[in-house]
Amino acid sequence: MTARAPHFTLVVLVVISTIVPRGVGQQCPAADFGTPIRLGKGAVGHGDRAVEFSPDGQTLAVATAIGVALYDVKTTREIGRLTGSTVGGVHDVAFSPDGAILASTGVGQIELWDLTTRRNIATLIERNRRVRYGISAIAISPDGRTIASGDQEGRIKLWDVESRVDIATINGHGKEVSSVMFSPDGTMLASGSADDTVKLWDVGTRRSIAARFKRFVTRRHIATLRGDTGLVESVTFSPDGKILAAGSPEGVNLWDVKTKRNSGVLHGLGGKKSSWVDAVRFSHDGSLLAAASADSQVILWAVHGRLSTILNASSEKVTGTFARPTVALHGHEGGVYSVAFSPDGAMLASASSGGGLNKRWKSSPPADPGWNRSVKLWVLTPTPSPNVAIKRYQEIASLPEHMGPIDDIWFLADGAKIASESSGKIRLWDIKTGNYLDTLPKYTNPRNPRLAVAWQDGSPPQLRETAAGRVIAELQEHTGKVSAVAYSADGAILALGSDNGTVRLWEIETGRLRGILSGGMGAVTDVKFSPNGARAVTLSTAQNQSGGKVIKLWNVERGLTVATPNARVYSARYIAFSPSGKILALPARDNTISLWNTDRGLKIAALVGHTDAVYAMAFSPDETKLASAGLKDRTVRLWEVQTGKIIAVLPHMWYVFAVAFSPDGAILASGGSGDVSLRLWDGKTGQPITALHGHGGTIRKIVFAADGGTLASASDDGTVLLWKVPALLESTE
C-alpha cells in the first residue's frame, strides 16, 4: 500500500468541486432506473501521452478505455470523468496552455473539452464526417491556436482550435505517425513514425485568414532525422528548443535541432543498452529527461550543466549534453509507456501496461504488455514534512483500480458480491454499491474465496488462506509442474493439471488426494468440470486427428476416460456443458458443433451453419436450446438441441465473444467487438429486445445473477458493468 501524496510547498493545489453529471460510466445507486453500475476505473490508454498534468499542476488527466479520468494531484482522488465516444477508448490527452481546454484522442476522433463545465465542446470533423483514419498522436501548439494529429496511415493534420476545422494535411511518412510535438516557439513540428524516421516540419507561418482554411496548405519539410532508432514511439523537444529526443526500441536518440546531427543514444544504468523506450519527456525547466521503458522502469537523466551538481552527477562521464543516468524508478509490474512531469518539476507521473509475475508464489501469469495497467506518482523534489518522511524518487501514490482486460466474472454464492479476474488478480466488488472490496490471488476458489492454491517450482503446491497466507495443506503427492487449475462448481474439489500428462484431484477442506486422471495426454493445458462435478474435460498438448489438442472426457469418480472426441478446441472456455452436465458441446475444425452424451461418451448430433470458428456457447436452463457465438461470421446462432435445427441467426456488427441465458431462459445476451454493444434477445425466438451501450472495448464475458435480476458484462476496457434486468425490460415495453 503506497502512502498518500504529501503536501508540497512548490505546488499550489486546490480540490476542484465541479459536480459531474451522472451517467453511464459513473458509479451510482442501483436504484437508478436502467443505469448500470461500473466496476473499475478502466484500462489506461496506451499512447505516449496517456498521462498529463494541467498547466497549473493541480490536475492529472489520464486517458482510459472509458474516457478521460481527472485526478486531484494533492489528494489523488478522481474528481471527474470526460466520457464522449468511448468505443476504442482514449489514447492520448493534451491540455491547452491556459488549461481551459483538454483535447483527447482515440481510434477515430479528436474531442475538445471545456474543463470548467466538463462538457464536450467539439468533435473535430473532416469533410463532414469524423476523422476517418485511426488517430495515433496529438499535440497542442504553445499559443493554443493549433492542434496537430498523426494517424495510422502516416498523415499529419493541423487543426484550427477556434474554428474546429482542419487547415493543413502533411504527407511524408510511410507508416503510422506515433508521436507529434511542437517546438517551444511553435515554428516547427516534430513527428515520429513506425517508418523508422523522425521528421521536422515548418509550421510557423500562419498566413492570412483565407489561406489558413485551405485544406492542403504546403508545409515545408525541413529535415528527416535518422539515427539508431527502429520504429519511433515518442518525440519531444527540450524547453529551449535546442535538443530533440526520440524513444524507440534502441533507446533514446538525441539530435541537435540547429545542425540536425545525431548526438548519440542514451543507455540505461551501468551503460547497459536500454530496453524498448515508449515515451520521452523533458522536465519543464529542462533539467531532467525521463524515458518510459518496456522493462518496467522509468529512467531519469540529468541534463549536463543544470541539475547535475544537485543530482551528484557532475563527475560522471558526459554523453553529448547529458550525464549518465541519474536513477531508475522501479515499481510498475509491466512495461511503462507514458511519463509526464508536473509543471514545477516536483513530481513525475507514469503509466504502465502492467502484467507481472509473483516471483515467489505463482498466483499470477507471466508479464504481458497488454494487461493490467497502472498510473503512479513519484516525488522528485520533496519538501520536509513533520509527519511523513518522503525521499527523492519515492513512489507516493498509485491510482486505484485501473485494470486491464477482464478475463472472467462470476457472482459469489452469497448473492451480494461479484468477482472479476484480470491481470492475474481477482477483485471482489459489492453488487449494490459497486464499491471495491478486496483483491485476491488468481487461483482463489470461486465458491470459497478464503482459500487459494499457490506453488513454487520445485516445491509441492499448497492450499493457503487468501487473507493471512497461512498454509492449510501441502499437496505432497503432486508430480511435475502445475500447468492447469480448475475448481468444481461447488468448490469442493481442486484439479491440478501437470506437464507430465496427469490431473490430480484434491479435496479442498482436507487436502486429501481424491483421484488421478491419466493416460493418453501430453502436458495438460485446461481442465473443466461439468456443473454436477461428475464429469471433467481435459485438453493437452498432444495432437488429435484434427490437428488440435487431445480432448478427453472423464468420469471423475472412477478416474476413467469416457470419450476422446476428435474436435479442434484451443481452450476450455470455448466448450460448454449443459446445466445437468449430461450434454457436452464442442466446436469442431470444420466450424460445426458436436454434441456428446456425457454418460455414454457418444456423439449425438452435429450442428451445421457457422462459417467460422465458434468462440462461445451456452445452453438454455431447460437444455432445449444452445446459443453459439461465431467469430468472423459475426452471428449468434440459436439451435434446437433435440433436432439440431437453427431457430434463429442473430446478427452482430463484428466478432462475437460471449453469450449467456438468463436463469429462466427468457433472455439471451450476447456481446463482442465492433460497436461493443451488449445485445438482448428473446431466449425462445431470437427476436431482438434491445442493445445496451456503455463499454469502450470488446465484451469478453456475460453472466446473469442466480435470481436473474442482475446482468454483468466484462470488457477489454478494464471494467464490468452491472445492469438491472427489470429496468431494462421495462424500458423496452
N, C-alpha and C positions, 0 to 999 in steps of 0.2 A: 504494500500500500504506500503510495507516494504522499508526501506532505502537501498541504495546501500551499498555494503560492503566497509568499510573504509580501509585506508592503515594501515598495521600492520608492526611495526618495527621488529617483530620477524620472519616474513616470507618474503623471497625474492621471488617476484612474477614477472613473465615475460609473456607477451602475446605471445602465440605460433602462428606463422604466416604461418604454412604449409597450402598450398592450398588443399582443399578436392575435389577430382574428383566428378563431378556432376553425379547424377544417381537417380534411383528410391529411394524415401525416403528423398530427399532433396528438399527444395523449389526452384523453378526455373521458368523462364518466361514461360508464357502459350504458347509462340510461339515454344518452343522446341518440335520437332515433336514426338508425341506419348509418351512423358514423362509426367507422372502425377504430379500434384502439391499436396503435402502432407500438410494437415492442422493438426497442433498439434505436440507435441514432442513425443507422445507415452506413454502408461501406464508404470509406473515404475515397474521393476521386483520385485518379492515377496520373494527373498532369504534373508537370514540374513546378506549377504554381497552384497546387491544391490547397495550400495554406497561405494566408496573407494577413499582415497587421494593417489596421486602419492608420492613416497618416498621423492621427493624434495618439496612437498606441493604446487606445482604450479597448478596442475590439479586435478579436481574431476571427476571420472568416475561414470556414472550412468547406471545401467542395465535397459533396457527398452524392450518393446514388439517389437520394430523395430530395435534393435541393441544396441550398447553402445554409449551413449552421453558423450562427453568430454567437460567440462566447465573450463574456466579460473577462478581460485578461486578469483582473485582480482577484476575482472570486472563482474563475474557471467554470462558471455556471452558464448554461445555454440561455441566452436572452432573446432569441428569435430564430425563425427559420423562414427562408425565402423559397417558396415552392411554386414553380411555374410548370413548364412541360418537363416532367421528371423522367420520361422514358429515355433510358440510356444514361441517366444521371448527369451530374455536373463534374467536369474535369478540372477546370481552372477558374480562378477568380482574380479580379483586379479592381482596386479602388481608384477613383478619380483623385487627383492631387489634393482637392479640397475636402475629400471624404464624404461628399454629398451623394455620390453615385457609386454603386458597385456593379461591375459587369461580370456575368457568369457565362460559361460556355459549356455545352455538352455535345452530343452527337450531331445535332442538326440545327442548332440555333444559338444566337447570342442574345442574352436578355439583360436589360438595364433595370436597376432597382433604385428607387428613392429610399435612402437609408433613414430619413426622418419618419416617413409613413410606412416603411417596409412594404411598399407596393411596387409591382411591376409597372414601369413607365414606358417600356418599349421592347419589342422583339424585332431585331434587325431583319429587314426584308430585302431580298434580291429579286428584281424583276417580278414583283408582285407575288412572290412565294417565299417560303422560308429558305434559309441557306441550304442549298441542295447537297453540298458535299460536307462530310463529317468535319467539324471544326476540331483542330488538334492543338491550337495555341492562341493566345490572346495577350495584348498589352495595350496600355493607355499612354498617350504621349504626355510629356511633362507639363504641357499647358492645358491638358484635359480636353482638347478640342477634337482629337483623333483617336480612333481605335484601330489597331492592326490585328488581323487574324490570319492564321495559317490553316490550311485544310489538308485533308488526306490525299488530295490529288496534286499537291505541290504548288498550289496557288496561294498568294498573299493578297488580302484585300484591305483597303483603307476605308474607314467609315467616318463620316462626319457626325459627331455626337449631337450637335444641335438639331440637324435636320433628319438624323437617323437613316441616311442613305449611304450607299457605297459610292465613293468618289474616285476610286482607282483600283485596278487589278494589276498585280505584279506577277509576271510569269518568269520562270528561270530555274526553279528546282525541278528535278526529275521524279522525286518521290515526296512522300509526306513531309510537310513542314511541322516539325515537332516543337519549335520554340521561336518566339519573336521578342525583340526588346528594342525600345527606343534609346538612342544615346541621351545623355543628360541634358544636352542643349536642344534636343528634338530634331536635329538636322539629318540624322542618319537612323536607319533601321537595320538591325542585325537579325538574320534568320538562320536557324539550324535545321538540318534536314536529314532524313534517312538516306539521302543520296551521298552521304559522307562529306558534305561541304558546309561551310559557313559563308554566307554572303552578306555584303554590306550594300545598302541602297540609299540614294539621296532622296529624302522625303522632306527637305527643309523648305522648299518653295511652295507656298500655298496660292500663288497667283490671284486671279480675280475670282469674284463670287461665281461668275458664269463658268469659268474653267474648272472650278472645284467640283462641279456637279456633273462633269463629263464622265462617262462610265470608264473609258480606258485612257487615262492620262499617262503619258510616257514618263517613266521614272528612271533616272539614270542608275545603271548598275555600276557601283564604284569598284568592287573587287570581290573575288572569290578567294576565301582564305582556306588554305589547305594545311593539314598537319597530320600527326599520327592519331587520327580520330576514330575511323569507323563511323557508323551512323551517329549523328549528333542528337543528343537528347535535350540539351538546355544551353542557352546563351545568356550572358549578362555583361554589362559594361561596369567598369569601376566608376565611382561617383564623379571623378574628374574627367572621365571620358577617354583616358589615355590607354586603358587596358581592356581587352575583350577576352573573356574566359568562356570556354565551352566544355560541357561534360559529355563524356562518351564512354564506350567500353574500354578505351585505353587509358582513361583517367581524365585529368583536367588540362586541356590545351590552352596556351596563352598566346595572344598576339599583341603587338604594338600597333595601336589603331592608326597612328600617323604614318608609319613606314609600311604597315601591312605585313610585317615579318613575324614568323612564328618564333616565340621566345622559349619554347620547350614545353615539356609535360610535367606537371606536378604529380609526385607519387606520395604514397602513404607513409606512416610512421616507420622509422628504420630504413627509409629509402626503398621499401618494397613497392612493387608495381601495384597501383591502385586497382580496386575492383571496379566493376561497371559503375560509372557515375551517372545518375539520373537527373541531378539538378545542381546548379551552382548559383550562389548569390554573394554579392559583396555587402558588408555592413554599410550603413548609411554614411558613416564618416570615412569609409574606405580603409579602415584599419585591419579588417578581417575578411577572409574569403572562406565560405563554407561550401562543402561538397557533400551531397547525399549519395551514399554508396550502397550498392547491392549486397555488400557483406554485413549489413545490419548496423552500420555506424555512420556518424557524421564526423567528417574530418575538418578541422579548422586550421587555416594557415594565417600567420601574421604577415601583413604586408610590410616589407622592409622599410624602415625609416619612419614608421608610425607608432605602433604599439609594441615593436619588437623588444624594447627595453623592459616595458611593463610585463611582457609575457616571457621574460627570461630567454629570448631567442636571439639577442643581439650578437652573441658569439657564435651562432650557428653558421654553417656554410650557406651562402646565398645562391639561390637558383633564380636567375632573372631579377625580378624586383621582390622576390619572396624569400622569407626564411624557411627553414624546414618546418614540417607540420608541427603545430603547437600542441594539439591534443586531439584525441578521438573520443567522441561521446558514444558510450555504449548503453543499451537499454531496450532498444527495439528488438523484436523477435524475428523480423524478416527484413528484406531489403528496404532501404529508405529512398524515397523518390521525390521528396519535396522539402525545401527548407526556406525559412524566412526570418529576417532579423527584425526586431522591434525598432521603431524609429530612433530611439535613444541608445540602441546597442546593448541594453541591459539584459535582453532575453533573446532566445532563438526558439522558433517553433519548427518541428519536423514531423513528417508524415511517413508512415511505414506500411508496407504491404503485409507484414505480419507473418503468420505461419509459426513455425518453431517446433523444437523437439525437446521434451523434458529429458535432460541429459542423464538423469538418474533412473527415474521410473517412467517407462514408456507409456504414458497415458495420453499422448498426442502424436499425430503423424509427423513425418519429416517436414521441414520448412518448404513452403510453396509460395512463390512470389505473388500469387493471385488471391491469397486468402486473408486471414484476419488482419485488419488494418487499424492502426492506432495513430493518435496525434499526441506528441509530447512537448512540454515546455521546459527549457533549460535556462538556468541563470548564468549570465556571462560576467556581470559586474555587480556582485552582491553588495548590499548595504547592511552594516551591522544591525542586528536585531537583538533585543534583550530576551526574547522568548525562544527563537529558533536559530540554531547555528547553521547558516547556509554557506556552502563552499562554492567557489567558482566552478562552473561546468556541471553543477549538480542538477539532476532532474527534479523539477519542483512540482510537476503535475502531469498526469496522463488523462486526457479527456475520456470520460467513461462511455462504455458500451458502443463503440464504433466497431462493428463486426464485419467479417467477410461474408461471402455467400452462405446461406443457411442450407445445410445438407439434409436435415431431418427435423421433424417436430412431432410431439405426441402429448396428449393430455395425461396427467397423472391420475391415479386411481381415486384420489380424494375429491376430484372434480373442481378443485379451487386453483390449481396450478397447471401451467403448461411448460414443457421443456423444449428448448431449441438447441440443436447441435451445429456448431460452426467452428472451424479452425482448430479442431481437436479439443474443444471445450463444450461443456453442456451448461446452459444458463437456465435458471428457473425464474418464472415470472408469475405474478399474481394476475389471474384472469380478469377479475373485476376491475382492478385499477390500472393494470398494465405496468405496475411497478416491478423493477428488477429485484430479485430476492437473493440469489446466490449463484456461484459458479462452481461446477463440479468437474472432475476428470472425465475424459472422453468415454472410458469404458465403465461408466456407472450403470448399475442395474436400473432400467427404466421403471420397473414396478416397485423397486425398493431403493430410493436414491441415497440411502445411508451407506450402501455397500458398492464397492467397485473392485475391479481386478487390475493389477499392475504387475509388471515384470521387468527384470533386468537381465540382459544377455548373460548366460552362464549360471543363472540362479533360478530356482523354481518360481512360478507365478505365485502371487499372494492375493488373498481376499483381504481387503482393507476397508476400514471405516473412512468414509469420504471426509468427515469433519476433522476428526482427530488424527487420522492417518494410522491408527492402531492396526496392527496385523491381527486378523482374526484366524486365518489359517494359511499354511503354506501347502501348495499343491505339489507335493514331492514326487508324485508318480507321473507328472507330465514329462514328456520327452521331446527333444527337438526345439526349434524356435517357434514361438507363437506367431501364427500367420492369419488367424481369423478368430473373431469373438462374436458370440451370439447368446442371448438370453431367451428362455422360453417365455411364452406370453404371460404366464402367471408369475414370472420372475423367480421360480423355484430352482431351475436348472441352468447352469452355465456350460456352454460348449466352447472349447478351445481347440481350434484347428492348428495343425502343426505343419512345418515344412517337410516332415518325414512321411506325410501321407496318412495321418491319423487324426481323429477327432476324439477328444476325451470329454466326457460328460460329468459334471460335478454338482453335488447338492449344495446350494448356496448357504444354507443355515449351518451345515456341519463341515463342509469342505471335503466330504467323503466322495470318492470316485464312484460314479454311478454306472458307467459303462464306457466301452470303446467302440468307435466306428472305424473300421479299417478294411483295406482291400481294394486294389484297382485304382488307386488315386495317386496323383503327384502331390506337390505341395498344395495344401488346402487354402483357397483364396476366399471362400464365402461359406457361411452356414446360415440356414434359415429354418426356423421351426414352424410347423403348422400351428394354427390357433389353439388346437386342443393339446398340443405337445406330443401327440402320438407319432408324428412323422417329422422328418427333417430332410432338407435338400442340401447337398454339398456341391461345390464347384471346386475343381482343382486344375493345376497347370497341365496335367496330361491331356492330350488331344483325343477327341472322338472322331467318328467318321465324317462329321460335318465340318471339321476343322476348328471347332470350338472347344471350350473347356469340357472335360468329362463331368457329366452331371449324374449324381446318384440320389435316389430316393430311398430313405432308410426307415425301418421300423425301429424307433428309438428305444423301446423297452427291451427288445431282443437283440438289438445291435446287428440286424441283418439287412442286406440290400433287398429292397422291394422291386426296384426297376432302375435301369440305366438308360434314360431317354436319349435318343440321338437328336439333340437340338443344338442350336448355336446361341448361347447365352453368355454375356460378358460379365454380368453382375447379378447377385441375388435380388437386387432392388427391381429388376425387370421382370421378375416372376411373381405369381400370385397364387395363394391358397384360397379356397372358398371358406366362408366363415366356420363351417363344420370341420374343415380340414379334409373332406372326402374327395375334393377335386383339386388338381394342380394344373395351372395354366402356364405354358412355356412358349416364348416366341421362338420361331424356327428361322433357319437361314434363308428360306425362300419367302419370308415375310408372312407366312401363315402362323397360326397359333394352335398348338396342340394341347388338348385336354386329356388329363390322365386320371384314372380311378386310383386313388392312393391306397385303397385296401388291397386290391388285386395287382396293382402295378401295371395296368393295361391302358393303352391309348384308346380313348373312346370317341374322339372327334378331332377334326382339323378345320379350323375356321379360316376361310379364304376370302380376301378382299383388300387387305392393306397392300400398298405398292412400295412401302419402305419399312425400315426397321421399327419394331414396336418397343417403346421405351417405358411404358407403364400400363398396368392393368388393375382392375378392381371388380370383384363380384358384388352383386346386389345382396342385401342381407338374407333374402329368401333363396339365393343361389340360382335363380331362374335366368338372370341376365349377367353378362360380362361386358364391361366397358374397357376398350383398349385405345391407347394413345399412339398414333403414328408420328414418326419424326418428320421426315421430309414430305410425306403425303399430306401433312397439315390437317389431319382429321382425327376425330374421336369416333370410333365405331361402336355401336350398341348392338350386342348379339343376344340371340335367344339360345341359352346353353343347351337345352334338350335337343333342338333341331339343328343348331349351327347356323341358322339364318340371320341375316342382318336386319335389325329392326329399324335402324336409322344411321345415317352418316352425318356427323356434326362437324361443320367446317370451322377452322381456325385461320387466322391471318398468316401464322408462321408455325414453327415447330411446337409440338405439344409434349410436355414432360410429366404431367401429373393429372390423375383422375381420382375421384372418390365419391362414394354413395353416402347419402345421409342414413342414419340408423333405421329409419322407416322405409328407405328405398324410394321416397318420393322425389328426391333431388339428386341429380348427378352434377358434380362440379368438375371443371377442367381448367387447366392453365398452362401457359408456356411462354414463348418469346414473341417477338413482333410487337403488337400493341400492348403486351403484358397484361391483358385483361383476365380477370377471373370470371369464367362464364358458368352460369347455372342453367341446367336443362331439366325438363320433366324426366324423372327417372324411369318412367314406363314407356313413354312415346318418343322421347328425344326432342320434343318441341322446346324451343328456346324460352327461357324465363327472363333473364336479364344478364347484363355484362357489368362487372364491377371493376372500377379503376382506382388505383392508389399506389401500386408498386412501380418502381423505377427500373426493375430488371427482371430477367426470366423467372417465372414461378416454377419452383422445383418440387414442392410437396404441398398437398392439401389434405386436411383431416378434419372430421367432424367430432365434436364432443359427444360423449355417450348418450346424453339426453337430447342431442340434435339441436340444441339451442344456440350453439356457437360453432362457427366455421373458421378455421385457421388456415392461412396461406403463407408459405415461406418462399423467400425470393433471393436471387443473387444480389439484390440491393442491400442485403445485410439486415433486413427487418422481417418481422412476422406481423401480419395484420389479422386482428380478431374481428369477425363480422357477426352481428346478432341476426340470426336467421329469421325470426318472426318479423323483425323490422324490414328486412329485405323483401320478404314475401308480401308484406302489407303494402310496401311502396310500389309493387308491380300490379296491384289489383286496380 
